[in-house]
């Protein structure tokens, strides 16, 4: 009898001894939970000041739009998710009071003006313009339709009969234009999915300078030279350490525009490029 009872007791004892080991083994081998990546702020959760700027950016008055765009650009990564949301707004808001702005929706041409080769009347393209400006990327939102090179030659020669159609020909119909914008939207969203966790505007400037795309290099150099929008991490010290060596190499670029811009930036011994970004008086120009 005792022998018969001893076996179940032994099994129970072994179980009690093995159970803690099994629990430890399970605990060690359980699936690890990783912290969820921080989600981007929706437009509704942004500070009221930023929401107000986004509303201004959707306006029709051109002065209101471009002032809002510059202030949004200074928000850097904070505003990117909101601009990505705007890409889905299939809405046209034709610009008014554009003065001498030359863009694909321009109705008049005064023989001079500010060239912006984006369909700014269409909100997804307008948001794409801001995205490409803040990121120094080329997703494909630009129209590539304004023939800027024709204008200076005609002006220098004294011609007064240059028509808007010469400078800004209609090259894409609405169907092809929407298809191109859709492709650009997909590229922008894919980019942010990949870059969101670590993206900084300073890193974006450096990446654009190192890229083999001459248009991205030019955009970055021109912004360094004249830009007045914010870029956390940029300073005369970080420029000398990280960016100037790259600009030195671009001064020998095979692309004339990149080469000229890089050379002019290197000649800026008084750091006007930095004053434009930090001096309130210069920022008003």
Buried (B, 14 or more C-beta within 10 A) or exposed (E): EEEEEEEEEEEEEEEEEEEEEEEEEEEEEEEEEEEEEEEBBEBEEBEEEBBEBBEBBBBEBBBBBBBBBBBBBBBBBBBBBBBBBBBEBEEEBEBEEBEEBBBBBBEEBEEEBEEBBBBBBBBBBBBBBBBBBBBBBBBBBBBEBBBEEBBEEBEEEEEEEBEEEEBBEEEBEEEEBBEBBEEBBEBBBEBBEEBBEEBBBBBBBBBBBBBEBBBBBBBBBBBBBEBBBBBEEBBEEBBEEBBEEBBEEBBEBEBEBBBBBBBBBEEEEEEBBBEBBEEEEEEEE
